Amino acid sequence: MEFIVAILTGVLYATGIYMILRRSLVKLILGLILLGNGANLLIFLVGRLAAGKPPIIPEDSSVFTDVYADPIPQALILTAIVISFGLQAFAIVTIKRVYKVVGTDDLDIIDRSDEV
């Protein structure tokens, strides 16, 4: 399971970096989204995968006796998801405004329009 998640993380990173290096603003945002999801999977993978294990101590015991799910990576990922949604919404609105003003999402043409 961890091997598959590690490969998926690598694929998301590679695809995200490839999309960021394109000339289109839309592809830039898609690349940032993929890169963010890859980072979330990496944090989840570093925190160890423990499927079906609770992150809290049962009432009848005072210490962990079995493998447990670490709640810290889950809390970090939840926070990262919320922040990335806000960032993505802001970027999408910004791209829409740039498209209305310039008429294209090509970064080279937008860069040339600044020189005029």
Biopython code that builds the backbone (N, CA, C, O; Angstrom):
import numpy as np
from Bio.PDB.StructureBuilder import StructureBuilder

atoms = [
    (1, "MET", "N", (0.822, -1.195, 0.000)),
    (1, "MET", "CA", (0.000, 0.000, 0.000)),
    (1, "MET", "C", (0.865, 1.257, 0.000)),
    (1, "MET", "O", (0.600, 2.197, -0.749)),
    (2, "GLU", "N", (1.902, 1.273, 0.845)),
    (2, "GLU", "CA", (2.771, 2.446, 0.908)),
    (2, "GLU", "C", (3.519, 2.633, -0.403)),
    (2, "GLU", "O", (3.779, 3.766, -0.810)),
    (3, "PHE", "N", (3.870, 1.537, -1.070)),
    (3, "PHE", "CA", (4.576, 1.625, -2.347)),
    (3, "PHE", "C", (3.699, 2.290, -3.403)),
    (3, "PHE", "O", (4.171, 3.122, -4.178)),
    (4, "ILE", "N", (2.431, 1.922, -3.431)),
    (4, "ILE", "CA", (1.509, 2.509, -4.411)),
    (4, "ILE", "C", (1.310, 3.999, -4.136)),
    (4, "ILE", "O", (1.271, 4.806, -5.064)),
    (5, "VAL", "N", (1.185, 4.357, -2.857)),
    (5, "VAL", "CA", (1.010, 5.774, -2.510)),
    (5, "VAL", "C", (2.282, 6.556, -2.839)),
    (5, "VAL", "O", (2.210, 7.708, -3.267)),
    (6, "ALA", "N", (3.447, 5.932, -2.640)),
    (6, "ALA", "CA", (4.703, 6.616, -2.978)),
    (6, "ALA", "C", (4.800, 6.862, -4.486)),
    (6, "ALA", "O", (5.227, 7.932, -4.918)),
    (7, "ILE", "N", (4.405, 5.875, -5.274)),
    (7, "ILE", "CA", (4.417, 6.055, -6.734)),
    (7, "ILE", "C", (3.409, 7.120, -7.147)),
    (7, "ILE", "O", (3.702, 7.952, -8.006)),
    (8, "LEU", "N", (2.234, 7.099, -6.548)),
    (8, "LEU", "CA", (1.217, 8.106, -6.855)),
    (8, "LEU", "C", (1.710, 9.511, -6.496)),
    (8, "LEU", "O", (1.450, 10.470, -7.222)),
    (9, "THR", "N", (2.420, 9.623, -5.374)),
    (9, "THR", "CA", (2.988, 10.912, -4.984)),
    (9, "THR", "C", (3.991, 11.399, -6.021)),
    (9, "THR", "O", (3.981, 12.573, -6.394)),
    (10, "GLY", "N", (4.846, 10.514, -6.483)),
    (10, "GLY", "CA", (5.823, 10.878, -7.507)),
    (10, "GLY", "C", (5.166, 11.287, -8.810)),
    (10, "GLY", "O", (5.602, 12.235, -9.464)),
    (11, "VAL", "N", (4.120, 10.573, -9.186)),
    (11, "VAL", "CA", (3.398, 10.917, -10.424)),
    (11, "VAL", "C", (2.739, 12.293, -10.299)),
    (11, "VAL", "O", (2.771, 13.089, -11.237)),
    (12, "LEU", "N", (2.142, 12.568, -9.135)),
    (12, "LEU", "CA", (1.512, 13.875, -8.932)),
    (12, "LEU", "C", (2.544, 14.991, -8.957)),
    (12, "LEU", "O", (2.297, 16.049, -9.536)),
    (13, "TYR", "N", (3.707, 14.768, -8.329)),
    (13, "TYR", "CA", (4.765, 15.774, -8.367)),
    (13, "TYR", "C", (5.251, 16.006, -9.799)),
    (13, "TYR", "O", (5.384, 17.150, -10.234)),
    (14, "ALA", "N", (5.513, 14.922, -10.529)),
    (14, "ALA", "CA", (6.029, 15.057, -11.897)),
    (14, "ALA", "C", (5.016, 15.757, -12.801)),
    (14, "ALA", "O", (5.376, 16.644, -13.576)),
    (15, "THR", "N", (3.757, 15.356, -12.697)),
    (15, "THR", "CA", (2.725, 15.976, -13.517)),
    (15, "THR", "C", (2.520, 17.440, -13.143)),
    (15, "THR", "O", (2.342, 18.292, -14.014)),
    (16, "GLY", "N", (2.545, 17.722, -11.850)),
    (16, "GLY", "CA", (2.378, 19.099, -11.395)),
    (16, "GLY", "C", (3.510, 20.002, -11.876)),
    (16, "GLY", "O", (3.258, 21.122, -12.322)),
    (17, "ILE", "N", (4.742, 19.533, -11.792)),
    (17, "ILE", "CA", (5.873, 20.340, -12.267)),
    (17, "ILE", "C", (5.807, 20.523, -13.778)),
    (17, "ILE", "O", (6.098, 21.605, -14.286)),
    (18, "TYR", "N", (5.427, 19.471, -14.498)),
    (18, "TYR", "CA", (5.280, 19.595, -15.954)),
    (18, "TYR", "C", (4.227, 20.637, -16.304)),
    (18, "TYR", "O", (4.431, 21.452, -17.203)),
    (19, "MET", "N", (3.101, 20.610, -15.595)),
    (19, "MET", "CA", (2.032, 21.568, -15.889)),
    (19, "MET", "C", (2.439, 22.991, -15.512)),
    (19, "MET", "O", (2.051, 23.939, -16.194)),
    (20, "ILE", "N", (3.204, 23.153, -14.451)),
    (20, "ILE", "CA", (3.643, 24.496, -14.044)),
    (20, "ILE", "C", (4.563, 25.099, -15.096)),
    (20, "ILE", "O", (4.565, 26.315, -15.288)),
    (21, "LEU", "N", (5.334, 24.283, -15.770)),
    (21, "LEU", "CA", (6.284, 24.789, -16.758)),
    (21, "LEU", "C", (5.645, 25.119, -18.108)),
    (21, "LEU", "O", (6.347, 25.566, -19.015)),
    (22, "ARG", "N", (4.338, 24.915, -18.267)),
    (22, "ARG", "CA", (3.649, 25.244, -19.515)),
    (22, "ARG", "C", (3.395, 26.758, -19.578)),
    (22, "ARG", "O", (3.569, 27.458, -18.581)),
    (23, "ARG", "N", (2.986, 27.256, -20.738)),
    (23, "ARG", "CA", (2.779, 28.692, -20.928)),
    (23, "ARG", "C", (1.392, 29.169, -20.553)),
    (23, "ARG", "O", (1.172, 30.375, -20.442)),
    (24, "SER", "N", (0.467, 28.277, -20.357)),
    (24, "SER", "CA", (-0.914, 28.648, -20.083)),
    (24, "SER", "C", (-1.127, 28.889, -18.582)),
    (24, "SER", "O", (-0.601, 28.155, -17.745)),
    (25, "LEU", "N", (-1.901, 29.921, -18.260)),
    (25, "LEU", "CA", (-2.209, 30.200, -16.851)),
    (25, "LEU", "C", (-3.090, 29.105, -16.250)),
    (25, "LEU", "O", (-2.933, 28.747, -15.083)),
    (26, "VAL", "N", (-4.013, 28.577, -17.046)),
    (26, "VAL", "CA", (-4.886, 27.514, -16.551)),
    (26, "VAL", "C", (-4.067, 26.276, -16.201)),
    (26, "VAL", "O", (-4.302, 25.641, -15.173)),
    (27, "LYS", "N", (-3.109, 25.936, -17.054)),
    (27, "LYS", "CA", (-2.258, 24.780, -16.772)),
    (27, "LYS", "C", (-1.369, 25.038, -15.562)),
    (27, "LYS", "O", (-1.026, 24.108, -14.832)),
    (28, "LEU", "N", (-1.000, 26.284, -15.349)),
    (28, "LEU", "CA", (-0.228, 26.640, -14.158)),
    (28, "LEU", "C", (-1.019, 26.346, -12.889)),
    (28, "LEU", "O", (-0.484, 25.782, -11.934)),
    (29, "ILE", "N", (-2.284, 26.727, -12.882)),
    (29, "ILE", "CA", (-3.119, 26.471, -11.707)),
    (29, "ILE", "C", (-3.345, 24.972, -11.526)),
    (29, "ILE", "O", (-3.289, 24.465, -10.405)),
    (30, "LEU", "N", (-3.601, 24.261, -12.626)),
    (30, "LEU", "CA", (-3.764, 22.811, -12.516)),
    (30, "LEU", "C", (-2.498, 22.154, -11.973)),
    (30, "LEU", "O", (-2.570, 21.211, -11.185)),
    (31, "GLY", "N", (-1.350, 22.653, -12.393)),
    (31, "GLY", "CA", (-0.081, 22.132, -11.873)),
    (31, "GLY", "C", (0.073, 22.395, -10.394)),
    (31, "GLY", "O", (0.543, 21.532, -9.654)),
    (32, "LEU", "N", (-0.319, 23.583, -9.953)),
    (32, "LEU", "CA", (-0.245, 23.886, -8.522)),
    (32, "LEU", "C", (-1.179, 22.979, -7.717)),
    (32, "LEU", "O", (-0.833, 22.542, -6.620)),
    (33, "ILE", "N", (-2.352, 22.702, -8.263)),
    (33, "ILE", "CA", (-3.298, 21.815, -7.572)),
    (33, "ILE", "C", (-2.714, 20.405, -7.455)),
    (33, "ILE", "O", (-2.781, 19.783, -6.395)),
    (34, "LEU", "N", (-2.141, 19.911, -8.555)),
    (34, "LEU", "CA", (-1.550, 18.562, -8.518)),
    (34, "LEU", "C", (-0.357, 18.502, -7.568)),
    (34, "LEU", "O", (-0.183, 17.524, -6.843)),
    (35, "LEU", "N", (0.460, 19.552, -7.576)),
    (35, "LEU", "CA", (1.611, 19.593, -6.689)),
    (35, "LEU", "C", (1.170, 19.635, -5.224)),
    (35, "LEU", "O", (1.781, 18.991, -4.371)),
    (36, "GLY", "N", (0.119, 20.386, -4.937)),
    (36, "GLY", "CA", (-0.405, 20.442, -3.568)),
    (36, "GLY", "C", (-0.942, 19.095, -3.115)),
    (36, "GLY", "O", (-0.716, 18.684, -1.977)),
    (37, "ASN", "N", (-1.652, 18.404, -4.004)),
    (37, "ASN", "CA", (-2.156, 17.073, -3.646)),
    (37, "ASN", "C", (-1.010, 16.080, -3.454)),
    (37, "ASN", "O", (-1.087, 15.199, -2.597)),
    (38, "GLY", "N", (0.050, 16.218, -4.246)),
    (38, "GLY", "CA", (1.223, 15.372, -4.059)),
    (38, "GLY", "C", (1.881, 15.625, -2.710)),
    (38, "GLY", "O", (2.316, 14.689, -2.039)),
    (39, "ALA", "N", (1.954, 16.893, -2.315)),
    (39, "ALA", "CA", (2.529, 17.223, -1.005)),
    (39, "ALA", "C", (1.676, 16.659, 0.129)),
    (39, "ALA", "O", (2.205, 16.176, 1.129)),
    (40, "ASN", "N", (0.354, 16.723, -0.032)),
    (40, "ASN", "CA", (-0.528, 16.150, 0.993)),
    (40, "ASN", "C", (-0.334, 14.643, 1.107)),
    (40, "ASN", "O", (-0.302, 14.101, 2.212)),
    (41, "LEU", "N", (-0.208, 13.972, -0.019)),
    (41, "LEU", "CA", (0.027, 12.522, 0.031)),
    (41, "LEU", "C", (1.384, 12.204, 0.654)),
    (41, "LEU", "O", (1.528, 11.208, 1.364)),
    (42, "LEU", "N", (2.380, 13.054, 0.387)),
    (42, "LEU", "CA", (3.698, 12.836, 0.979)),
    (42, "LEU", "C", (3.638, 12.974, 2.500)),
    (42, "LEU", "O", (4.231, 12.170, 3.220)),
    (43, "ILE", "N", (2.929, 13.985, 2.989)),
    (43, "ILE", "CA", (2.771, 14.150, 4.444)),
    (43, "ILE", "C", (2.041, 12.946, 5.029)),
    (43, "ILE", "O", (2.416, 12.438, 6.086)),
    (44, "PHE", "N", (0.994, 12.491, 4.336)),
    (44, "PHE", "CA", (0.231, 11.335, 4.800)),
    (44, "PHE", "C", (1.098, 10.081, 4.810)),
    (44, "PHE", "O", (0.977, 9.249, 5.710)),
    (45, "LEU", "N", (1.967, 9.942, 3.819)),
    (45, "LEU", "CA", (2.839, 8.767, 3.727)),
    (45, "LEU", "C", (3.911, 8.793, 4.816)),
    (45, "LEU", "O", (4.246, 7.751, 5.381)),
    (46, "VAL", "N", (4.449, 9.972, 5.113)),
    (46, "VAL", "CA", (5.481, 10.080, 6.138)),
    (46, "VAL", "C", (4.899, 9.752, 7.520)),
    (46, "VAL", "O", (5.607, 9.229, 8.380)),
    (47, "GLY", "N", (3.626, 10.054, 7.732)),
    (47, "GLY", "CA", (2.981, 9.766, 9.008)),
    (47, "GLY", "C", (2.600, 8.309, 9.184)),
    (47, "GLY", "O", (1.923, 7.985, 10.159)),
    (48, "ARG", "N", (2.986, 7.441, 8.320)),
    (48, "ARG", "CA", (2.697, 6.011, 8.307)),
    (48, "ARG", "C", (1.231, 5.742, 7.982)),
    (48, "ARG", "O", (0.337, 6.411, 8.498)),
    (49, "LEU", "N", (1.002, 4.769, 7.134)),
    (49, "LEU", "CA", (-0.351, 4.366, 6.769)),
    (49, "LEU", "C", (-0.801, 3.275, 7.727)),
    (49, "LEU", "O", (-0.181, 2.214, 7.798)),
    (50, "ALA", "N", (-1.864, 3.523, 8.456)),
    (50, "ALA", "CA", (-2.424, 2.535, 9.378)),
    (50, "ALA", "C", (-3.922, 2.473, 9.121)),
    (50, "ALA", "O", (-4.705, 3.152, 9.785)),
    (51, "ALA", "N", (-4.310, 1.656, 8.158)),
    (51, "ALA", "CA", (-5.713, 1.581, 7.772)),
    (51, "ALA", "C", (-6.548, 0.931, 8.869)),
    (51, "ALA", "O", (-6.186, -0.123, 9.390)),
    (52, "GLY", "N", (-7.648, 1.557, 9.211)),
    (52, "GLY", "CA", (-8.575, 1.003, 10.183)),
    (52, "GLY", "C", (-8.155, 1.130, 11.620)),
    (52, "GLY", "O", (-8.826, 0.588, 12.498)),
    (53, "LYS", "N", (-7.073, 1.826, 11.899)),
    (53, "LYS", "CA", (-6.605, 1.985, 13.278)),
    (53, "LYS", "C", (-7.018, 3.356, 13.797)),
    (53, "LYS", "O", (-6.919, 4.348, 13.074)),
    (54, "PRO", "N", (-7.479, 3.422, 15.041)),
    (54, "PRO", "CA", (-7.945, 4.704, 15.570)),
    (54, "PRO", "C", (-6.779, 5.613, 15.964)),
    (54, "PRO", "O", (-5.715, 5.124, 16.344)),
    (55, "PRO", "N", (-6.974, 6.945, 15.877)),
    (55, "PRO", "CA", (-5.927, 7.876, 16.300)),
    (55, "PRO", "C", (-6.010, 8.214, 17.780)),
    (55, "PRO", "O", (-5.195, 8.996, 18.271)),
    (56, "ILE", "N", (-6.970, 7.649, 18.506)),
    (56, "ILE", "CA", (-7.128, 7.985, 19.922)),
    (56, "ILE", "C", (-7.045, 6.716, 20.765)),
    (56, "ILE", "O", (-7.218, 5.610, 20.252)),
    (57, "ILE", "N", (-6.779, 6.880, 22.060)),
    (57, "ILE", "CA", (-6.674, 5.736, 22.981)),
    (57, "ILE", "C", (-8.086, 5.303, 23.390)),
    (57, "ILE", "O", (-8.911, 6.150, 23.731)),
    (58, "PRO", "N", (-8.377, 3.991, 23.359)),
    (58, "PRO", "CA", (-9.690, 3.527, 23.820)),
    (58, "PRO", "C", (-9.894, 3.831, 25.308)),
    (58, "PRO", "O", (-8.928, 4.031, 26.045)),
    (59, "GLU", "N", (-11.147, 3.864, 25.737)),
    (59, "GLU", "CA", (-11.453, 4.207, 27.125)),
    (59, "GLU", "C", (-10.892, 3.216, 28.132)),
    (59, "GLU", "O", (-10.532, 3.601, 29.244)),
    (60, "ASP", "N", (-10.812, 1.948, 27.757)),
    (60, "ASP", "CA", (-10.382, 0.935, 28.722)),
    (60, "ASP", "C", (-8.866, 0.805, 28.838)),
    (60, "ASP", "O", (-8.398, 0.002, 29.645)),
    (61, "SER", "N", (-8.086, 1.549, 28.079)),
    (61, "SER", "CA", (-6.627, 1.468, 28.199)),
    (61, "SER", "C", (-6.045, 2.864, 28.372)),
    (61, "SER", "O", (-6.661, 3.863, 28.001)),
    (62, "SER", "N", (-4.850, 2.912, 28.940)),
    (62, "SER", "CA", (-4.226, 4.211, 29.176)),
    (62, "SER", "C", (-3.044, 4.468, 28.249)),
    (62, "SER", "O", (-2.575, 5.602, 28.156)),
    (63, "VAL", "N", (-2.550, 3.426, 27.555)),
    (63, "VAL", "CA", (-1.449, 3.590, 26.618)),
    (63, "VAL", "C", (-1.778, 2.866, 25.323)),
    (63, "VAL", "O", (-2.650, 1.998, 25.292)),
    (64, "PHE", "N", (-1.072, 3.229, 24.250)),
    (64, "PHE", "CA", (-1.249, 2.527, 22.984)),
    (64, "PHE", "C", (-0.583, 1.159, 23.068)),
    (64, "PHE", "O", (0.593, 1.063, 23.420)),
    (65, "THR", "N", (-1.311, 0.119, 22.752)),
    (65, "THR", "CA", (-0.746, -1.223, 22.740)),
    (65, "THR", "C", (-0.646, -1.777, 21.324)),
    (65, "THR", "O", (0.002, -2.801, 21.106)),
    (66, "ASP", "N", (-1.267, -1.127, 20.376)),
    (66, "ASP", "CA", (-1.299, -1.599, 18.998)),
    (66, "ASP", "C", (-0.896, -0.445, 18.080)),
    (66, "ASP", "O", (-0.692, 0.681, 18.534)),
    (67, "VAL", "N", (-0.786, -0.738, 16.806)),
    (67, "VAL", "CA", (-0.501, 0.303, 15.834)),
    (67, "VAL", "C", (-1.673, 1.271, 15.794)),
    (67, "VAL", "O", (-2.830, 0.850, 15.788)),
    (68, "TYR", "N", (-1.377, 2.570, 15.768)),
    (68, "TYR", "CA", (-2.430, 3.576, 15.747)),
    (68, "TYR", "C", (-2.169, 4.560, 14.622)),
    (68, "TYR", "O", (-1.041, 4.701, 14.149)),
    (69, "ALA", "N", (-3.210, 5.229, 14.208)),
    (69, "ALA", "CA", (-3.087, 6.261, 13.181)),
    (69, "ALA", "C", (-2.641, 7.549, 13.849)),
    (69, "ALA", "O", (-3.263, 8.005, 14.808)),
    (70, "ASP", "N", (-1.569, 8.132, 13.344)),
    (70, "ASP", "CA", (-1.055, 9.375, 13.902)),
    (70, "ASP", "C", (-1.963, 10.528, 13.466)),
    (70, "ASP", "O", (-2.131, 10.739, 12.265)),
    (71, "PRO", "N", (-2.553, 11.279, 14.399)),
    (71, "PRO", "CA", (-3.485, 12.331, 14.011)),
    (71, "PRO", "C", (-2.801, 13.605, 13.508)),
    (71, "PRO", "O", (-3.456, 14.433, 12.874)),
    (72, "ILE", "N", (-1.509, 13.783, 13.771)),
    (72, "ILE", "CA", (-0.830, 15.014, 13.368)),
    (72, "ILE", "C", (-0.794, 15.177, 11.846)),
    (72, "ILE", "O", (-1.164, 16.244, 11.358)),
    (73, "PRO", "N", (-0.364, 14.166, 11.066)),
    (73, "PRO", "CA", (-0.391, 14.342, 9.604)),
    (73, "PRO", "C", (-1.794, 14.588, 9.066)),
    (73, "PRO", "O", (-1.976, 15.361, 8.125)),
    (74, "GLN", "N", (-2.781, 13.934, 9.659)),
    (74, "GLN", "CA", (-4.155, 14.154, 9.200)),
    (74, "GLN", "C", (-4.589, 15.589, 9.454)),
    (74, "GLN", "O", (-5.256, 16.188, 8.610)),
    (75, "ALA", "N", (-4.221, 16.150, 10.602)),
    (75, "ALA", "CA", (-4.569, 17.540, 10.901)),
    (75, "ALA", "C", (-3.814, 18.493, 9.969)),
    (75, "ALA", "O", (-4.379, 19.485, 9.509)),
    (76, "LEU", "N", (-2.551, 18.197, 9.692)),
    (76, "LEU", "CA", (-1.784, 19.038, 8.772)),
    (76, "LEU", "C", (-2.384, 19.017, 7.372)),
    (76, "LEU", "O", (-2.485, 20.055, 6.717)),
    (77, "ILE", "N", (-2.780, 17.839, 6.919)),
    (77, "ILE", "CA", (-3.364, 17.714, 5.578)),
    (77, "ILE", "C", (-4.693, 18.438, 5.503)),
    (77, "ILE", "O", (-4.978, 19.104, 4.508)),
    (78, "LEU", "N", (-5.510, 18.320, 6.534)),
    (78, "LEU", "CA", (-6.797, 19.025, 6.540)),
    (78, "LEU", "C", (-6.577, 20.536, 6.461)),
    (78, "LEU", "O", (-7.276, 21.234, 5.726)),
    (79, "THR", "N", (-5.612, 21.028, 7.214)),
    (79, "THR", "CA", (-5.299, 22.457, 7.161)),
    (79, "THR", "C", (-4.793, 22.850, 5.772)),
    (79, "THR", "O", (-5.181, 23.889, 5.239)),
    (80, "ALA", "N", (-3.930, 22.021, 5.191)),
    (80, "ALA", "CA", (-3.392, 22.313, 3.857)),
    (80, "ALA", "C", (-4.486, 22.304, 2.799)),
    (80, "ALA", "O", (-4.453, 23.107, 1.867)),
    (81, "ILE", "N", (-5.455, 21.403, 2.934)),
    (81, "ILE", "CA", (-6.558, 21.346, 1.966)),
    (81, "ILE", "C", (-7.376, 22.630, 2.030)),
    (81, "ILE", "O", (-7.726, 23.196, 0.994)),
    (82, "VAL", "N", (-7.680, 23.088, 3.227)),
    (82, "VAL", "CA", (-8.478, 24.313, 3.382)),
    (82, "VAL", "C", (-7.724, 25.508, 2.807)),
    (82, "VAL", "O", (-8.307, 26.316, 2.084)),
    (83, "ILE", "N", (-6.444, 25.626, 3.117)),
    (83, "ILE", "CA", (-5.647, 26.747, 2.604)),
    (83, "ILE", "C", (-5.533, 26.668, 1.079)),
    (83, "ILE", "O", (-5.616, 27.692, 0.400)),
    (84, "SER", "N", (-5.346, 25.470, 0.542)),
    (84, "SER", "CA", (-5.201, 25.346, -0.911)),
    (84, "SER", "C", (-6.509, 25.667, -1.624)),
    (84, "SER", "O", (-6.479, 26.211, -2.728)),
    (85, "PHE", "N", (-7.658, 25.349, -1.029)),
    (85, "PHE", "CA", (-8.933, 25.738, -1.641)),
    (85, "PHE", "C", (-9.049, 27.258, -1.741)),
    (85, "PHE", "O", (-9.480, 27.784, -2.766)),
    (86, "GLY", "N", (-8.669, 27.951, -0.691)),
    (86, "GLY", "CA", (-8.694, 29.414, -0.728)),
    (86, "GLY", "C", (-7.756, 29.968, -1.777)),
    (86, "GLY", "O", (-8.110, 30.887, -2.516)),
    (87, "LEU", "N", (-6.562, 29.410, -1.842)),
    (87, "LEU", "CA", (-5.578, 29.867, -2.826)),
    (87, "LEU", "C", (-6.046, 29.593, -4.252)),
    (87, "LEU", "O", (-5.873, 30.428, -5.139)),
    (88, "GLN", "N", (-6.641, 28.419, -4.468)),
    (88, "GLN", "CA", (-7.130, 28.064, -5.802)),
    (88, "GLN", "C", (-8.284, 28.966, -6.220)),
    (88, "GLN", "O", (-8.361, 29.383, -7.375)),
    (89, "ALA", "N", (-9.174, 29.267, -5.292)),
    (89, "ALA", "CA", (-10.290, 30.165, -5.628)),
    (89, "ALA", "C", (-9.763, 31.547, -6.003)),
    (89, "ALA", "O", (-10.235, 32.145, -6.970)),
    (90, "PHE", "N", (-8.795, 32.058, -5.251)),
    (90, "PHE", "CA", (-8.208, 33.358, -5.562)),
    (90, "PHE", "C", (-7.516, 33.331, -6.924)),
    (90, "PHE", "O", (-7.646, 34.273, -7.705)),
    (91, "ALA", "N", (-6.777, 32.252, -7.212)),
    (91, "ALA", "CA", (-6.061, 32.156, -8.485)),
    (91, "ALA", "C", (-7.029, 32.054, -9.659)),
    (91, "ALA", "O", (-6.783, 32.642, -10.712)),
    (92, "ILE", "N", (-8.115, 31.323, -9.493)),
    (92, "ILE", "CA", (-9.089, 31.185, -10.580)),
    (92, "ILE", "C", (-9.749, 32.528, -10.887)),
    (92, "ILE", "O", (-9.937, 32.879, -12.052)),
    (93, "VAL", "N", (-10.097, 33.271, -9.852)),
    (93, "VAL", "CA", (-10.692, 34.594, -10.061)),
    (93, "VAL", "C", (-9.673, 35.522, -10.724)),
    (93, "VAL", "O", (-10.031, 36.300, -11.609)),
    (94, "THR", "N", (-8.418, 35.446, -10.307)),
    (94, "THR", "CA", (-7.381, 36.279, -10.913)),
    (94, "THR", "C", (-7.179, 35.928, -12.384)),
    (94, "THR", "O", (-7.028, 36.821, -13.218)),
    (95, "ILE", "N", (-7.177, 34.652, -12.704)),
    (95, "ILE", "CA", (-7.019, 34.227, -14.098)),
    (95, "ILE", "C", (-8.196, 34.704, -14.944)),
    (95, "ILE", "O", (-8.013, 35.150, -16.077)),
    (96, "LYS", "N", (-9.390, 34.607, -14.396)),
    (96, "LYS", "CA", (-10.569, 35.075, -15.131)),
    (96, "LYS", "C", (-10.453, 36.570, -15.427)),
    (96, "LYS", "O", (-10.782, 37.011, -16.529)),
    (97, "ARG", "N", (-9.997, 37.337, -14.468)),
    (97, "ARG", "CA", (-9.843, 38.780, -14.669)),
    (97, "ARG", "C", (-8.750, 39.081, -15.704)),
    (97, "ARG", "O", (-8.919, 39.954, -16.556)),
    (98, "VAL", "N", (-7.638, 38.359, -15.624)),
    (98, "VAL", "CA", (-6.559, 38.554, -16.601)),
    (98, "VAL", "C", (-7.050, 38.202, -17.995)),
    (98, "VAL", "O", (-6.719, 38.891, -18.960)),
    (99, "TYR", "N", (-7.837, 37.137, -18.113)),
    (99, "TYR", "CA", (-8.357, 36.742, -19.417)),
    (99, "TYR", "C", (-9.297, 37.801, -19.982)),
    (99, "TYR", "O", (-9.287, 38.053, -21.187)),
    (100, "LYS", "N", (-10.098, 38.417, -19.139)),
    (100, "LYS", "CA", (-11.004, 39.467, -19.611)),
    (100, "LYS", "C", (-10.230, 40.698, -20.070)),
    (100, "LYS", "O", (-10.607, 41.337, -21.052)),
    (101, "VAL", "N", (-9.163, 41.030, -19.375)),
    (101, "VAL", "CA", (-8.397, 42.239, -19.704)),
    (101, "VAL", "C", (-7.523, 42.021, -20.927)),
    (101, "VAL", "O", (-7.529, 42.844, -21.842)),
    (102, "VAL", "N", (-6.766, 40.920, -20.958)),
    (102, "VAL", "CA", (-5.782, 40.683, -22.015)),
    (102, "VAL", "C", (-6.376, 39.896, -23.177)),
    (102, "VAL", "O", (-5.978, 40.103, -24.323)),
    (103, "GLY", "N", (-7.318, 39.000, -22.904)),
    (103, "GLY", "CA", (-7.926, 38.211, -23.961)),
    (103, "GLY", "C", (-7.233, 36.897, -24.247)),
    (103, "GLY", "O", (-7.587, 36.228, -25.218)),
    (104, "THR", "N", (-6.266, 36.500, -23.447)),
    (104, "THR", "CA", (-5.569, 35.234, -23.610)),
    (104, "THR", "C", (-5.049, 34.761, -22.261)),
    (104, "THR", "O", (-4.971, 35.530, -21.303)),
    (105, "ASP", "N", (-4.697, 33.481, -22.203)),
    (105, "ASP", "CA", (-4.075, 32.973, -20.987)),
    (105, "ASP", "C", (-2.627, 32.558, -21.239)),
    (105, "ASP", "O", (-2.002, 31.926, -20.387)),
    (106, "ASP", "N", (-2.096, 32.915, -22.408)),
    (106, "ASP", "CA", (-0.702, 32.587, -22.754)),
    (106, "ASP", "C", (0.237, 33.556, -22.025)),
    (106, "ASP", "O", (0.128, 34.773, -22.180)),
    (107, "LEU", "N", (1.145, 33.011, -21.243)),
    (107, "LEU", "CA", (2.027, 33.851, -20.439)),
    (107, "LEU", "C", (2.974, 34.689, -21.288)),
    (107, "LEU", "O", (3.318, 35.802, -20.889)),
    (108, "ASP", "N", (3.408, 34.194, -22.444)),
    (108, "ASP", "CA", (4.303, 34.974, -23.304)),
    (108, "ASP", "C", (3.586, 36.197, -23.872)),
    (108, "ASP", "O", (4.162, 37.284, -23.925)),
    (109, "ILE", "N", (2.338, 36.026, -24.294)),
    (109, "ILE", "CA", (1.575, 37.159, -24.834)),
    (109, "ILE", "C", (1.257, 38.158, -23.717)),
    (109, "ILE", "O", (1.301, 39.369, -23.934)),
    (110, "ILE", "N", (0.938, 37.654, -22.532)),
    (110, "ILE", "CA", (0.674, 38.558, -21.404)),
    (110, "ILE", "C", (1.938, 39.341, -21.062)),
    (110, "ILE", "O", (1.867, 40.528, -20.744)),
    (111, "ASP", "N", (3.089, 38.683, -21.125)),
    (111, "ASP", "CA", (4.353, 39.357, -20.829)),
    (111, "ASP", "C", (4.639, 40.449, -21.870)),
    (111, "ASP", "O", (5.115, 41.528, -21.518)),
    (112, "ARG", "N", (4.348, 40.170, -23.153)),
    (112, "ARG", "CA", (4.561, 41.171, -24.206)),
    (112, "ARG", "C", (3.586, 42.335, -24.081)),
    (112, "ARG", "O", (3.925, 43.460, -24.448)),
    (113, "SER", "N", (2.361, 42.085, -23.562)),
    (113, "SER", "CA", (1.391, 43.165, -23.433)),
    (113, "SER", "C", (1.811, 44.169, -22.363)),
    (113, "SER", "O", (1.350, 45.310, -22.382)),
    (114, "ASP", "N", (2.684, 43.766, -21.423)),
    (114, "ASP", "CA", (3.199, 44.708, -20.426)),
    (114, "ASP", "C", (4.159, 45.709, -21.040)),
    (114, "ASP", "O", (4.292, 46.824, -20.536)),
    (115, "GLU", "N", (4.835, 45.329, -22.126)),
    (115, "GLU", "CA", (5.833, 46.202, -22.740)),
    (115, "GLU", "C", (5.201, 47.335, -23.531)),
    (115, "GLU", "O", (5.840, 48.363, -23.755)),
    (116, "VAL", "N", (3.941, 47.161, -23.961)),
    (116, "VAL", "CA", (3.289, 48.183, -24.790)),
    (116, "VAL", "C", (2.852, 49.369, -23.953)),
    (116, "VAL", "O", (2.286, 50.325, -24.484)),
]
sb = StructureBuilder()
sb.init_structure("model")
sb.init_model(0)
sb.init_chain("A")
sb.init_seg("    ")
for serial, (resi, resn, name, xyz) in enumerate(atoms, 1):
    if name == "N":
        sb.init_residue(resn, " ", resi, " ")
    sb.init_atom(name, np.array(xyz, "f"), 0.0, 1.0, " ", f" {name:<3s}", serial, name[0])
structure = sb.get_structure()
